[in-house]
Amino acid sequence: MLGKAIYTYNYAVVLGKRQPTHPHVICSVLVSPSLKHTKKRPRLTDFIPFCALSVAKGMDITMNPIRFRDAEHESFYYRMLDERQCNDSYNRALFYTLGISRDTRSHIHDLFDFTNGGIKSKGLSASWQTGSSIRVSRLAFNLWNGWTEAGGERYSTPHELFDCSYAPYFFEAIHLRYPDYCRSQERIFKPQNEQIR
């Protein structure tokens, strides 16, 4: 396991082959802390692809802390990433979002096909779905591949999706899906215990 100090370089590595749902995955790379104090430029073999690690649990790709709703949400998120053995922004956003609600966590196999690696839109009409869990599912599906229900596109708009108590976590999911666009944005969330005061 890597130490606390992780030295980053401004390189990118293309991992894997082109996939139909994800045209390419470009990741930031990290290098072992032992190379931090060396004068020589590191070789490509010294780099550790960020997608292949769960380096700092609780941190996103921009090394900011990930805000979880509760311990079960965090546990589910890391368990799903380990099971899929992929840590790209699509998987991070999908499993983070589906982990927000206890209902979607409990019925993950109704919403995601682990064999073929795709979403199951029929899970939206399942009898266990609630108003909030449907919002969670719709956002997760949209972040995965832009999915919206044919004829029901309006239900996937921010007006419909963010009208619930999960809205702060939805912003976190968007941050996980689009880390390059959110990298320079200042984090405005207060820890949950500070908001309750």
N, C-alpha and C positions, 0 to 999 in steps of 0.2 A: 504494500500500500504506500502511496506517496505521502510525504510529509506535509505539514501545513503550508509551507511556503512553496508555491508552485510558480515557476518562472514561465511567462508566456512570450511567445514570439509572434510576429505578424506574418504568419505563413498560413496557407490553407492546403488541405489534402482532399482530393476527391476519393471517396471511399466507395467501393463496390461498383457494380455495373449499373447502367441505366435501368430503371424499373418503370413499369407502365404508369403507376399512380404517382411516383415520385421521380421526376426526370433525372435529378441528380442530387446528391447529398454532399454539400461542401461544409466541412467542419473546421473550427479553430483547432489548433493543436497545442498541446502542452508538452513541456520538457521536464525531465526529472530535476528536482531541486539541487542535486549534486552537481549539475552543470552550471548553476547560477554564477558561481565565482570563477569559472574558467575563462581564459582570455580567447580561446579558440571558438570559432563559429561552430555550432552544433551540426552534426550530420542529420539527414532525414531519418536515419535509423534510430537516432536519439529521441525522436518525437513519439509521443503517445497520442494516438487519435482520441479526441474527446468523446466521440461516439462509442468507443469501445470500453469506456470506464464509467464507473459510478464514483468519480474521484471524491468530490466533497459532497457527501449527502447533505441535502438541504440547500444546495447552491445550483443556480441555473448556469447556462453556458457563459453568461457575462460575469459570473462569479458573484452574483447578488443572491441573497437568501430567497428561497422559494417560500411563499406564504401558503401554508396548508390550513384547512378548516379545523382539523383535529388529527390525533395520532393515527386513527384508522385510515384517514385520507392519505397521509404520508406513507404508511405501510403498504397500502394498496398500490400507490404510484410506483414505488420501487420494486414491489413484487411483480407487477405487470411488465415493467421495463426489463427485469431480469428474465422473465418467462419468454418475452419476445426477442431477447438478446439484441435489441436495437434501441439506440438512444438518440435518434434523430428528432428534429423539431416536430414532425408529424406525430410520432409515437408519444413524445413527451406531452404535447398539447392534448391529444386524445385521452390518454390514461389519466392525466391530471384532471381533466374536465369530468370524465366519467367517474372519477373517484370522489368528487365533491359530495354527491348524494349517497346515502346508505342504500337507497333503492337501486341505483344504477350499479353500485359496487356488488350488491347481492346478485344481480342479474346480468353480469358482464357477458356471459355466454349467449344471452339473448340479443346483445347489442354488437358484439364483435365476433367475427369468425376467425378463430386462432389457426385453423387449418389452412385457410386460403389468404389470411391476412387482410380482411376487408370488413367494412361495417355491415350490419344487418338492419336495414331501415324498417323492416317489419316489426322490430322490437318496439317501435314507437306506439304501436297499437295494442301492446300487451296490457292485460288487465291490471297489472301491478303499477303501471305508470301513474304518476300524480302530475299536477300542474308544474311543479318545480322540477321533477325528474325529466319531464318531457323537454323543458327548456335546456336542462343540462345535456340531454341526448342530442337535441338539435344543434346546439353550439358545438359539441364534440364532433358530430358528423360534418358540420360545415368546416371546422378547422382541419379535419382529416383530409378532405378532398374537395371542398366547396359544395358539398351536397345540400340541396334544398328539395323539399317535397314538391313534386309537380302539381301545380294548381294551389299549393299552399305556401308559396314563397314568402308571403307576408308574415308567416309564423316564425321565420328565421331572421327577421329584422331586429336590430337593437331595441326598437320600441317594444317588441313582444318578449324578446329573450331576457333583457336586463331588468325587467319589472318583477324582481324577486330578491330575496335576501342573499342570494348567491352572487350578485353582481360584482362585489370586490374580487371574488375568486375567478370570475369570468375574465376580468382584466388581466389577472395573473396568467390564465390560460392563453390569452392573446399574446402576452409577453413571451411565453414559452414557445409559441408557434412562430413568432416573428422576432427573434432575438436581435437581429441586425438592425431592425427599424426601431427597436425600443432601447437599444444599447445606451444612447445618450440621454434618455429621459430620466429625470430625477424620480426616485421612488417616493411616492407620496403616502403610502399606506402606513398607518400606525399599527403596532401590534394589537391584536384583538382585545387583550385585557385593558389597553389604554382607551379604546373606543367606548367601552362600557361605562366608564366613570361618569 
